[in-house]
């Protein structure tokens, strides 16, 4: 299943990160293959996921950010078993483990604020073994390279990606994909 993510990123390394539903039509019409859903609620999530999948794109739900769902294992299980995304994103370990057990692609999101976050993030990844890692902010080529080497996992960068040069630098540093909510980057 993770090979589907990697092949989609080889075709187009840009990921549309949807943090407001007003951007959905633009994402669906763009050339991106993958959408990271960073907004949604218990009433609209299933329909949104079906719409994205019908358009031929993969959809990953950031389970930590969905409204109306419990942040415990039951809420995550419901999203996995009833909503049927291609994968999930989480900063926490147990959703990553649950997704992998259920055959979904699991992406662990790491917020890197300092060297302590970096060290604990690498340890968490080595323990959980997600299919990929998303690091934020994504404009740290040295750190991107270090995490890819240390974890032996595909790395996606996101956050503070401002333009084409940020995308190029992240890819040169070893990222396989770049997630961004900047619509003008979706068409690069």
PyMOL commands that place a pseudoatom at each C-alpha (Angstrom):
pseudoatom trace, name=CA, resn=UNK, resi=1, chain=A, elem=C, hetatm=0, pos=[0.000, 0.000, 0.000]
pseudoatom trace, name=CA, resn=UNK, resi=2, chain=A, elem=C, hetatm=0, pos=[2.832, 2.434, 0.806]
pseudoatom trace, name=CA, resn=UNK, resi=3, chain=A, elem=C, hetatm=0, pos=[4.135, 1.840, -2.704]
pseudoatom trace, name=CA, resn=UNK, resi=4, chain=A, elem=C, hetatm=0, pos=[0.973, 3.547, -3.993]
pseudoatom trace, name=CA, resn=UNK, resi=5, chain=A, elem=C, hetatm=0, pos=[1.937, 6.677, -2.024]
pseudoatom trace, name=CA, resn=UNK, resi=6, chain=A, elem=C, hetatm=0, pos=[5.501, 6.596, -3.297]
pseudoatom trace, name=CA, resn=UNK, resi=7, chain=A, elem=C, hetatm=0, pos=[4.508, 6.043, -6.918]
pseudoatom trace, name=CA, resn=UNK, resi=8, chain=A, elem=C, hetatm=0, pos=[1.986, 8.885, -6.680]
pseudoatom trace, name=CA, resn=UNK, resi=9, chain=A, elem=C, hetatm=0, pos=[4.720, 11.166, -5.377]
pseudoatom trace, name=CA, resn=UNK, resi=10, chain=A, elem=C, hetatm=0, pos=[7.124, 10.081, -8.110]
pseudoatom trace, name=CA, resn=UNK, resi=11, chain=A, elem=C, hetatm=0, pos=[4.538, 11.217, -10.669]
pseudoatom trace, name=CA, resn=UNK, resi=12, chain=A, elem=C, hetatm=0, pos=[3.979, 14.533, -8.859]
pseudoatom trace, name=CA, resn=UNK, resi=13, chain=A, elem=C, hetatm=0, pos=[5.766, 15.360, -5.581]
pseudoatom trace, name=CA, resn=UNK, resi=14, chain=A, elem=C, hetatm=0, pos=[3.357, 18.149, -4.663]
pseudoatom trace, name=CA, resn=UNK, resi=15, chain=A, elem=C, hetatm=0, pos=[0.592, 17.333, -2.168]
pseudoatom trace, name=CA, resn=UNK, resi=16, chain=A, elem=C, hetatm=0, pos=[-2.434, 19.610, -1.759]
pseudoatom trace, name=CA, resn=UNK, resi=17, chain=A, elem=C, hetatm=0, pos=[-2.907, 20.271, 1.952]
pseudoatom trace, name=CA, resn=UNK, resi=18, chain=A, elem=C, hetatm=0, pos=[-6.528, 21.315, 2.451]
pseudoatom trace, name=CA, resn=UNK, resi=19, chain=A, elem=C, hetatm=0, pos=[-6.977, 23.392, 5.587]
pseudoatom trace, name=CA, resn=UNK, resi=20, chain=A, elem=C, hetatm=0, pos=[-10.211, 25.033, 4.441]
pseudoatom trace, name=CA, resn=UNK, resi=21, chain=A, elem=C, hetatm=0, pos=[-12.933, 23.541, 2.285]
pseudoatom trace, name=CA, resn=UNK, resi=22, chain=A, elem=C, hetatm=0, pos=[-12.990, 26.562, -0.020]
pseudoatom trace, name=CA, resn=UNK, resi=23, chain=A, elem=C, hetatm=0, pos=[-9.777, 25.239, -1.581]
pseudoatom trace, name=CA, resn=UNK, resi=24, chain=A, elem=C, hetatm=0, pos=[-11.202, 21.798, -2.372]
pseudoatom trace, name=CA, resn=UNK, resi=25, chain=A, elem=C, hetatm=0, pos=[-12.379, 22.529, -5.930]
pseudoatom trace, name=CA, resn=UNK, resi=26, chain=A, elem=C, hetatm=0, pos=[-8.968, 23.957, -6.830]
pseudoatom trace, name=CA, resn=UNK, resi=27, chain=A, elem=C, hetatm=0, pos=[-7.243, 20.875, -5.398]
pseudoatom trace, name=CA, resn=UNK, resi=28, chain=A, elem=C, hetatm=0, pos=[-9.533, 18.506, -7.282]
pseudoatom trace, name=CA, resn=UNK, resi=29, chain=A, elem=C, hetatm=0, pos=[-8.878, 20.329, -10.546]
pseudoatom trace, name=CA, resn=UNK, resi=30, chain=A, elem=C, hetatm=0, pos=[-5.118, 20.526, -9.983]
pseudoatom trace, name=CA, resn=UNK, resi=31, chain=A, elem=C, hetatm=0, pos=[-2.565, 18.002, -11.189]
pseudoatom trace, name=CA, resn=UNK, resi=32, chain=A, elem=C, hetatm=0, pos=[-1.742, 16.762, -7.671]
pseudoatom trace, name=CA, resn=UNK, resi=33, chain=A, elem=C, hetatm=0, pos=[-2.287, 13.054, -7.066]
pseudoatom trace, name=CA, resn=UNK, resi=34, chain=A, elem=C, hetatm=0, pos=[-2.545, 13.270, -3.289]
pseudoatom trace, name=CA, resn=UNK, resi=35, chain=A, elem=C, hetatm=0, pos=[-4.594, 15.381, -0.891]
pseudoatom trace, name=CA, resn=UNK, resi=36, chain=A, elem=C, hetatm=0, pos=[-3.895, 15.803, 2.813]
pseudoatom trace, name=CA, resn=UNK, resi=37, chain=A, elem=C, hetatm=0, pos=[-7.184, 16.649, 4.492]
pseudoatom trace, name=CA, resn=UNK, resi=38, chain=A, elem=C, hetatm=0, pos=[-6.470, 18.907, 7.486]
pseudoatom trace, name=CA, resn=UNK, resi=39, chain=A, elem=C, hetatm=0, pos=[-10.054, 19.980, 8.096]
pseudoatom trace, name=CA, resn=UNK, resi=40, chain=A, elem=C, hetatm=0, pos=[-13.385, 18.256, 8.392]
pseudoatom trace, name=CA, resn=UNK, resi=41, chain=A, elem=C, hetatm=0, pos=[-15.979, 17.103, 10.823]
pseudoatom trace, name=CA, resn=UNK, resi=42, chain=A, elem=C, hetatm=0, pos=[-18.080, 14.127, 11.725]
pseudoatom trace, name=CA, resn=UNK, resi=43, chain=A, elem=C, hetatm=0, pos=[-20.936, 15.288, 9.473]
pseudoatom trace, name=CA, resn=UNK, resi=44, chain=A, elem=C, hetatm=0, pos=[-19.017, 15.949, 6.249]
pseudoatom trace, name=CA, resn=UNK, resi=45, chain=A, elem=C, hetatm=0, pos=[-15.902, 13.778, 6.315]
pseudoatom trace, name=CA, resn=UNK, resi=46, chain=A, elem=C, hetatm=0, pos=[-17.278, 10.677, 4.577]
pseudoatom trace, name=CA, resn=UNK, resi=47, chain=A, elem=C, hetatm=0, pos=[-18.758, 12.691, 1.697]
pseudoatom trace, name=CA, resn=UNK, resi=48, chain=A, elem=C, hetatm=0, pos=[-15.537, 14.698, 1.324]
pseudoatom trace, name=CA, resn=UNK, resi=49, chain=A, elem=C, hetatm=0, pos=[-13.393, 11.568, 1.184]
pseudoatom trace, name=CA, resn=UNK, resi=50, chain=A, elem=C, hetatm=0, pos=[-15.717, 9.969, -1.380]
pseudoatom trace, name=CA, resn=UNK, resi=51, chain=A, elem=C, hetatm=0, pos=[-15.553, 13.108, -3.522]
pseudoatom trace, name=CA, resn=UNK, resi=52, chain=A, elem=C, hetatm=0, pos=[-11.735, 13.123, -3.449]
pseudoatom trace, name=CA, resn=UNK, resi=53, chain=A, elem=C, hetatm=0, pos=[-11.496, 9.423, -4.260]
pseudoatom trace, name=CA, resn=UNK, resi=54, chain=A, elem=C, hetatm=0, pos=[-14.039, 9.754, -7.092]
pseudoatom trace, name=CA, resn=UNK, resi=55, chain=A, elem=C, hetatm=0, pos=[-11.753, 12.395, -8.631]
pseudoatom trace, name=CA, resn=UNK, resi=56, chain=A, elem=C, hetatm=0, pos=[-8.991, 9.764, -8.788]
pseudoatom trace, name=CA, resn=UNK, resi=57, chain=A, elem=C, hetatm=0, pos=[-6.826, 11.265, -6.060]
pseudoatom trace, name=CA, resn=UNK, resi=58, chain=A, elem=C, hetatm=0, pos=[-5.530, 9.644, -2.894]
pseudoatom trace, name=CA, resn=UNK, resi=59, chain=A, elem=C, hetatm=0, pos=[-6.735, 11.124, 0.397]
pseudoatom trace, name=CA, resn=UNK, resi=60, chain=A, elem=C, hetatm=0, pos=[-5.008, 11.135, 3.756]
pseudoatom trace, name=CA, resn=UNK, resi=61, chain=A, elem=C, hetatm=0, pos=[-6.899, 12.326, 6.822]
pseudoatom trace, name=CA, resn=UNK, resi=62, chain=A, elem=C, hetatm=0, pos=[-5.048, 14.108, 9.596]
pseudoatom trace, name=CA, resn=UNK, resi=63, chain=A, elem=C, hetatm=0, pos=[-6.980, 12.376, 12.374]
pseudoatom trace, name=CA, resn=UNK, resi=64, chain=A, elem=C, hetatm=0, pos=[-5.774, 14.785, 15.075]
pseudoatom trace, name=CA, resn=UNK, resi=65, chain=A, elem=C, hetatm=0, pos=[-7.538, 17.700, 13.362]
pseudoatom trace, name=CA, resn=UNK, resi=66, chain=A, elem=C, hetatm=0, pos=[-10.982, 16.240, 12.610]
pseudoatom trace, name=CA, resn=UNK, resi=67, chain=A, elem=C, hetatm=0, pos=[-13.825, 17.815, 14.578]
pseudoatom trace, name=CA, resn=UNK, resi=68, chain=A, elem=C, hetatm=0, pos=[-16.433, 15.750, 16.385]
pseudoatom trace, name=CA, resn=UNK, resi=69, chain=A, elem=C, hetatm=0, pos=[-14.338, 12.599, 16.542]
pseudoatom trace, name=CA, resn=UNK, resi=70, chain=A, elem=C, hetatm=0, pos=[-12.894, 11.319, 19.772]
pseudoatom trace, name=CA, resn=UNK, resi=71, chain=A, elem=C, hetatm=0, pos=[-9.123, 11.649, 19.900]
pseudoatom trace, name=CA, resn=UNK, resi=72, chain=A, elem=C, hetatm=0, pos=[-8.910, 8.127, 21.315]
pseudoatom trace, name=CA, resn=UNK, resi=73, chain=A, elem=C, hetatm=0, pos=[-8.589, 4.770, 19.579]
pseudoatom trace, name=CA, resn=UNK, resi=74, chain=A, elem=C, hetatm=0, pos=[-12.340, 4.494, 18.940]
pseudoatom trace, name=CA, resn=UNK, resi=75, chain=A, elem=C, hetatm=0, pos=[-12.453, 7.715, 16.934]
pseudoatom trace, name=CA, resn=UNK, resi=76, chain=A, elem=C, hetatm=0, pos=[-9.442, 6.663, 14.879]
pseudoatom trace, name=CA, resn=UNK, resi=77, chain=A, elem=C, hetatm=0, pos=[-10.928, 3.197, 14.346]
pseudoatom trace, name=CA, resn=UNK, resi=78, chain=A, elem=C, hetatm=0, pos=[-14.173, 4.772, 13.112]
pseudoatom trace, name=CA, resn=UNK, resi=79, chain=A, elem=C, hetatm=0, pos=[-12.312, 6.946, 10.594]
pseudoatom trace, name=CA, resn=UNK, resi=80, chain=A, elem=C, hetatm=0, pos=[-10.328, 3.968, 9.325]
pseudoatom trace, name=CA, resn=UNK, resi=81, chain=A, elem=C, hetatm=0, pos=[-13.220, 1.483, 9.121]
pseudoatom trace, name=CA, resn=UNK, resi=82, chain=A, elem=C, hetatm=0, pos=[-16.137, 3.744, 8.145]
pseudoatom trace, name=CA, resn=UNK, resi=83, chain=A, elem=C, hetatm=0, pos=[-14.636, 6.665, 6.226]
pseudoatom trace, name=CA, resn=UNK, resi=84, chain=A, elem=C, hetatm=0, pos=[-12.061, 4.596, 4.282]
pseudoatom trace, name=CA, resn=UNK, resi=85, chain=A, elem=C, hetatm=0, pos=[-9.263, 7.056, 3.511]
pseudoatom trace, name=CA, resn=UNK, resi=86, chain=A, elem=C, hetatm=0, pos=[-6.147, 5.834, 1.714]
pseudoatom trace, name=CA, resn=UNK, resi=87, chain=A, elem=C, hetatm=0, pos=[-4.198, 6.677, 4.824]
pseudoatom trace, name=CA, resn=UNK, resi=88, chain=A, elem=C, hetatm=0, pos=[-3.972, 8.731, 7.957]
pseudoatom trace, name=CA, resn=UNK, resi=89, chain=A, elem=C, hetatm=0, pos=[-1.661, 11.375, 9.327]
pseudoatom trace, name=CA, resn=UNK, resi=90, chain=A, elem=C, hetatm=0, pos=[-1.063, 11.857, 13.032]
pseudoatom trace, name=CA, resn=UNK, resi=91, chain=A, elem=C, hetatm=0, pos=[1.440, 13.274, 15.457]
pseudoatom trace, name=CA, resn=UNK, resi=92, chain=A, elem=C, hetatm=0, pos=[0.630, 10.466, 17.878]
pseudoatom trace, name=CA, resn=UNK, resi=93, chain=A, elem=C, hetatm=0, pos=[1.891, 6.905, 17.820]
pseudoatom trace, name=CA, resn=UNK, resi=94, chain=A, elem=C, hetatm=0, pos=[-1.276, 4.879, 18.433]
pseudoatom trace, name=CA, resn=UNK, resi=95, chain=A, elem=C, hetatm=0, pos=[-3.140, 6.083, 15.301]
pseudoatom trace, name=CA, resn=UNK, resi=96, chain=A, elem=C, hetatm=0, pos=[-0.052, 5.217, 13.251]
pseudoatom trace, name=CA, resn=UNK, resi=97, chain=A, elem=C, hetatm=0, pos=[0.009, 1.704, 14.697]
pseudoatom trace, name=CA, resn=UNK, resi=98, chain=A, elem=C, hetatm=0, pos=[-3.751, 1.260, 14.198]
pseudoatom trace, name=CA, resn=UNK, resi=99, chain=A, elem=C, hetatm=0, pos=[-3.598, 2.376, 10.572]
pseudoatom trace, name=CA, resn=UNK, resi=100, chain=A, elem=C, hetatm=0, pos=[-0.763, -0.011, 9.806]
pseudoatom trace, name=CA, resn=UNK, resi=101, chain=A, elem=C, hetatm=0, pos=[-2.626, -2.900, 11.474]
pseudoatom trace, name=CA, resn=UNK, resi=102, chain=A, elem=C, hetatm=0, pos=[-5.666, -2.144, 9.273]
pseudoatom trace, name=CA, resn=UNK, resi=103, chain=A, elem=C, hetatm=0, pos=[-3.590, -1.974, 6.079]
pseudoatom trace, name=CA, resn=UNK, resi=104, chain=A, elem=C, hetatm=0, pos=[-3.735, 1.795, 5.596]
pseudoatom trace, name=CA, resn=UNK, resi=105, chain=A, elem=C, hetatm=0, pos=[-0.782, 4.031, 4.822]
pseudoatom trace, name=CA, resn=UNK, resi=106, chain=A, elem=C, hetatm=0, pos=[0.395, 5.782, 7.979]
pseudoatom trace, name=CA, resn=UNK, resi=107, chain=A, elem=C, hetatm=0, pos=[2.224, 9.116, 7.954]
pseudoatom trace, name=CA, resn=UNK, resi=108, chain=A, elem=C, hetatm=0, pos=[3.670, 10.406, 11.193]
pseudoatom trace, name=CA, resn=UNK, resi=109, chain=A, elem=C, hetatm=0, pos=[3.800, 14.185, 11.390]
pseudoatom trace, name=CA, resn=UNK, resi=110, chain=A, elem=C, hetatm=0, pos=[6.679, 15.734, 13.308]
pseudoatom trace, name=CA, resn=UNK, resi=111, chain=A, elem=C, hetatm=0, pos=[6.811, 19.368, 14.394]
pseudoatom trace, name=CA, resn=UNK, resi=112, chain=A, elem=C, hetatm=0, pos=[10.486, 20.213, 14.737]
pseudoatom trace, name=CA, resn=UNK, resi=113, chain=A, elem=C, hetatm=0, pos=[11.048, 23.151, 17.036]
pseudoatom trace, name=CA, resn=UNK, resi=114, chain=A, elem=C, hetatm=0, pos=[14.421, 22.285, 18.496]
pseudoatom trace, name=CA, resn=UNK, resi=115, chain=A, elem=C, hetatm=0, pos=[16.954, 19.472, 18.851]
pseudoatom trace, name=CA, resn=UNK, resi=116, chain=A, elem=C, hetatm=0, pos=[14.901, 17.834, 21.608]
pseudoatom trace, name=CA, resn=UNK, resi=117, chain=A, elem=C, hetatm=0, pos=[11.904, 17.555, 19.241]
pseudoatom trace, name=CA, resn=UNK, resi=118, chain=A, elem=C, hetatm=0, pos=[14.217, 16.222, 16.558]
pseudoatom trace, name=CA, resn=UNK, resi=119, chain=A, elem=C, hetatm=0, pos=[15.635, 13.497, 18.807]
pseudoatom trace, name=CA, resn=UNK, resi=120, chain=A, elem=C, hetatm=0, pos=[12.267, 12.454, 20.257]
pseudoatom trace, name=CA, resn=UNK, resi=121, chain=A, elem=C, hetatm=0, pos=[10.705, 12.509, 16.771]
pseudoatom trace, name=CA, resn=UNK, resi=122, chain=A, elem=C, hetatm=0, pos=[13.366, 10.191, 15.376]
pseudoatom trace, name=CA, resn=UNK, resi=123, chain=A, elem=C, hetatm=0, pos=[12.878, 7.828, 18.322]
pseudoatom trace, name=CA, resn=UNK, resi=124, chain=A, elem=C, hetatm=0, pos=[9.102, 7.819, 17.826]
pseudoatom trace, name=CA, resn=UNK, resi=125, chain=A, elem=C, hetatm=0, pos=[9.497, 7.034, 14.129]
pseudoatom trace, name=CA, resn=UNK, resi=126, chain=A, elem=C, hetatm=0, pos=[11.905, 4.183, 14.866]
pseudoatom trace, name=CA, resn=UNK, resi=127, chain=A, elem=C, hetatm=0, pos=[9.389, 2.763, 17.333]
pseudoatom trace, name=CA, resn=UNK, resi=128, chain=A, elem=C, hetatm=0, pos=[6.186, 3.189, 15.276]
pseudoatom trace, name=CA, resn=UNK, resi=129, chain=A, elem=C, hetatm=0, pos=[7.689, 2.540, 11.832]
pseudoatom trace, name=CA, resn=UNK, resi=130, chain=A, elem=C, hetatm=0, pos=[5.222, 4.678, 9.852]
pseudoatom trace, name=CA, resn=UNK, resi=131, chain=A, elem=C, hetatm=0, pos=[5.171, 4.326, 6.088]
pseudoatom trace, name=CA, resn=UNK, resi=132, chain=A, elem=C, hetatm=0, pos=[6.346, 7.936, 5.738]
pseudoatom trace, name=CA, resn=UNK, resi=133, chain=A, elem=C, hetatm=0, pos=[7.140, 10.981, 7.827]
pseudoatom trace, name=CA, resn=UNK, resi=134, chain=A, elem=C, hetatm=0, pos=[5.931, 14.534, 7.326]
pseudoatom trace, name=CA, resn=UNK, resi=135, chain=A, elem=C, hetatm=0, pos=[8.195, 17.134, 8.888]
pseudoatom trace, name=CA, resn=UNK, resi=136, chain=A, elem=C, hetatm=0, pos=[7.209, 20.708, 9.630]
pseudoatom trace, name=CA, resn=UNK, resi=137, chain=A, elem=C, hetatm=0, pos=[8.480, 23.254, 8.920]
pseudoatom trace, name=CA, resn=UNK, resi=138, chain=A, elem=C, hetatm=0, pos=[9.573, 21.936, 5.560]
pseudoatom trace, name=CA, resn=UNK, resi=139, chain=A, elem=C, hetatm=0, pos=[12.240, 24.521, 4.814]
pseudoatom trace, name=CA, resn=UNK, resi=140, chain=A, elem=C, hetatm=0, pos=[15.113, 22.791, 6.605]
pseudoatom trace, name=CA, resn=UNK, resi=141, chain=A, elem=C, hetatm=0, pos=[17.142, 20.847, 4.033]
pseudoatom trace, name=CA, resn=UNK, resi=142, chain=A, elem=C, hetatm=0, pos=[19.815, 19.697, 6.523]
pseudoatom trace, name=CA, resn=UNK, resi=143, chain=A, elem=C, hetatm=0, pos=[17.166, 18.326, 8.872]
pseudoatom trace, name=CA, resn=UNK, resi=144, chain=A, elem=C, hetatm=0, pos=[15.242, 16.697, 6.006]
pseudoatom trace, name=CA, resn=UNK, resi=145, chain=A, elem=C, hetatm=0, pos=[18.387, 14.858, 4.962]
pseudoatom trace, name=CA, resn=UNK, resi=146, chain=A, elem=C, hetatm=0, pos=[19.214, 13.866, 8.557]
pseudoatom trace, name=CA, resn=UNK, resi=147, chain=A, elem=C, hetatm=0, pos=[15.741, 12.460, 9.234]
pseudoatom trace, name=CA, resn=UNK, resi=148, chain=A, elem=C, hetatm=0, pos=[15.694, 10.505, 5.974]
pseudoatom trace, name=CA, resn=UNK, resi=149, chain=A, elem=C, hetatm=0, pos=[19.086, 8.992, 6.785]
pseudoatom trace, name=CA, resn=UNK, resi=150, chain=A, elem=C, hetatm=0, pos=[18.348, 8.291, 10.460]
pseudoatom trace, name=CA, resn=UNK, resi=151, chain=A, elem=C, hetatm=0, pos=[14.888, 6.766, 10.024]
pseudoatom trace, name=CA, resn=UNK, resi=152, chain=A, elem=C, hetatm=0, pos=[15.214, 5.097, 6.600]
pseudoatom trace, name=CA, resn=UNK, resi=153, chain=A, elem=C, hetatm=0, pos=[11.660, 6.280, 5.905]
pseudoatom trace, name=CA, resn=UNK, resi=154, chain=A, elem=C, hetatm=0, pos=[10.292, 8.408, 3.052]
pseudoatom trace, name=CA, resn=UNK, resi=155, chain=A, elem=C, hetatm=0, pos=[10.126, 12.053, 4.120]
pseudoatom trace, name=CA, resn=UNK, resi=156, chain=A, elem=C, hetatm=0, pos=[7.506, 14.602, 3.133]
pseudoatom trace, name=CA, resn=UNK, resi=157, chain=A, elem=C, hetatm=0, pos=[8.116, 18.233, 4.009]
pseudoatom trace, name=CA, resn=UNK, resi=158, chain=A, elem=C, hetatm=0, pos=[5.399, 20.747, 4.756]
pseudoatom trace, name=CA, resn=UNK, resi=159, chain=A, elem=C, hetatm=0, pos=[4.850, 24.081, 6.380]
pseudoatom trace, name=CA, resn=UNK, resi=160, chain=A, elem=C, hetatm=0, pos=[6.347, 27.395, 5.301]
pseudoatom trace, name=CA, resn=UNK, resi=161, chain=A, elem=C, hetatm=0, pos=[6.847, 26.203, 1.735]
pseudoatom trace, name=CA, resn=UNK, resi=162, chain=A, elem=C, hetatm=0, pos=[6.629, 29.554, -0.047]
pseudoatom trace, name=CA, resn=UNK, resi=163, chain=A, elem=C, hetatm=0, pos=[7.723, 29.003, -3.637]
pseudoatom trace, name=CA, resn=UNK, resi=164, chain=A, elem=C, hetatm=0, pos=[9.301, 26.756, -6.255]
pseudoatom trace, name=CA, resn=UNK, resi=165, chain=A, elem=C, hetatm=0, pos=[12.796, 27.146, -4.799]
pseudoatom trace, name=CA, resn=UNK, resi=166, chain=A, elem=C, hetatm=0, pos=[11.583, 25.746, -1.443]
pseudoatom trace, name=CA, resn=UNK, resi=167, chain=A, elem=C, hetatm=0, pos=[10.154, 22.742, -3.298]
pseudoatom trace, name=CA, resn=UNK, resi=168, chain=A, elem=C, hetatm=0, pos=[13.411, 22.188, -5.197]
pseudoatom trace, name=CA, resn=UNK, resi=169, chain=A, elem=C, hetatm=0, pos=[15.555, 22.487, -2.055]
pseudoatom trace, name=CA, resn=UNK, resi=170, chain=A, elem=C, hetatm=0, pos=[13.368, 20.014, -0.160]
pseudoatom trace, name=CA, resn=UNK, resi=171, chain=A, elem=C, hetatm=0, pos=[13.527, 17.482, -3.003]
pseudoatom trace, name=CA, resn=UNK, resi=172, chain=A, elem=C, hetatm=0, pos=[17.302, 17.916, -3.324]
pseudoatom trace, name=CA, resn=UNK, resi=173, chain=A, elem=C, hetatm=0, pos=[17.619, 17.259, 0.424]
pseudoatom trace, name=CA, resn=UNK, resi=174, chain=A, elem=C, hetatm=0, pos=[15.869, 13.903, 0.067]
pseudoatom trace, name=CA, resn=UNK, resi=175, chain=A, elem=C, hetatm=0, pos=[12.162, 14.641, 0.493]
pseudoatom trace, name=CA, resn=UNK, resi=176, chain=A, elem=C, hetatm=0, pos=[9.903, 12.540, -1.730]
pseudoatom trace, name=CA, resn=UNK, resi=177, chain=A, elem=C, hetatm=0, pos=[7.023, 14.981, -1.496]
pseudoatom trace, name=CA, resn=UNK, resi=178, chain=A, elem=C, hetatm=0, pos=[6.012, 18.451, -0.386]
pseudoatom trace, name=CA, resn=UNK, resi=179, chain=A, elem=C, hetatm=0, pos=[2.667, 19.217, 1.244]
pseudoatom trace, name=CA, resn=UNK, resi=180, chain=A, elem=C, hetatm=0, pos=[1.414, 22.760, 0.966]
pseudoatom trace, name=CA, resn=UNK, resi=181, chain=A, elem=C, hetatm=0, pos=[-1.789, 24.740, 1.243]
pseudoatom trace, name=CA, resn=UNK, resi=182, chain=A, elem=C, hetatm=0, pos=[-0.451, 27.306, -1.248]
pseudoatom trace, name=CA, resn=UNK, resi=183, chain=A, elem=C, hetatm=0, pos=[-2.633, 26.761, -4.296]
pseudoatom trace, name=CA, resn=UNK, resi=184, chain=A, elem=C, hetatm=0, pos=[-0.163, 28.360, -6.715]
pseudoatom trace, name=CA, resn=UNK, resi=185, chain=A, elem=C, hetatm=0, pos=[2.396, 25.654, -5.844]
pseudoatom trace, name=CA, resn=UNK, resi=186, chain=A, elem=C, hetatm=0, pos=[-0.076, 22.843, -6.603]
pseudoatom trace, name=CA, resn=UNK, resi=187, chain=A, elem=C, hetatm=0, pos=[0.371, 23.455, -10.321]
pseudoatom trace, name=CA, resn=UNK, resi=188, chain=A, elem=C, hetatm=0, pos=[4.204, 23.454, -10.408]
for i in range(1, 188): cmd.bond("trace and resi %d" % i, "trace and resi %d" % (i + 1))
show_as sticks, trace
zoom trace
